[in-house]
Each structure stands twice: as C-alpha cells, then as structure tokens.
Amino acid sequence: MYSELKTQNKTRANLFQKTAILLLLLFGLSVQTYAQRTVEKLNRGLVAMRLNASQVYVGWRMLGTDLTDTSYNLYCDEVKLAGSPFTTSYIL
C-alpha cells in the first residue's frame, strides 16, 4: 500500500513538472510571437532637389506601415503637378 502511494505521488510529481515546463515553453513562445519591432516615429521626409534649370527631383520616405501599392498626388501652391498619382520618386 505504501509503495503504491509513493509511486502515485511520483507519477503526479512528474506530470506536474512536465505540465509546468510545457506551460512555460508555450508562454515563452507566445510572448515572442506578439512582440512588436521597435521603430522610430518618422514622418514622410519629403526631399526636393534641383537637378538643373528646368527639373526638380522630388522624393519621400515610405513608412513601414504603408501598403506596397500606395500612390500619391503631388501639389505645388494647391495645383496638382502630375496627371495621375504615382508611387515612386518624381522628376518635374
């Protein structure tokens, strides 16, 4: 009887240890899964640079949250400069 209880206690202790280890592993993996990457708070970072007397290069920073098919309209003094939206840097 005593040896039987001792065996049951060992079995329960082993089961408890295995369950505790499994829960710790699952918790550790879930914490890593939901971790967010660290990013800086940046704006568009618009750059305009004169190439020659009649052309200006206009470029800007794409944000990490922007969709890949995002397009833009470019305005100067409330006048739209391009006929259709564009997705890359632009030379006027």
PyMOL commands that set and color helices and strands:
alter all, ss='L'
color gray80, all
select helices_A, chain A and resi 2-33
alter helices_A, ss='H'
color red, helices_A
select strands_A, chain A and resi 47-50+56-59+75-76+79-80+90-91
alter strands_A, ss='S'
color yellow, strands_A
deselect
rebuild
show_as cartoon
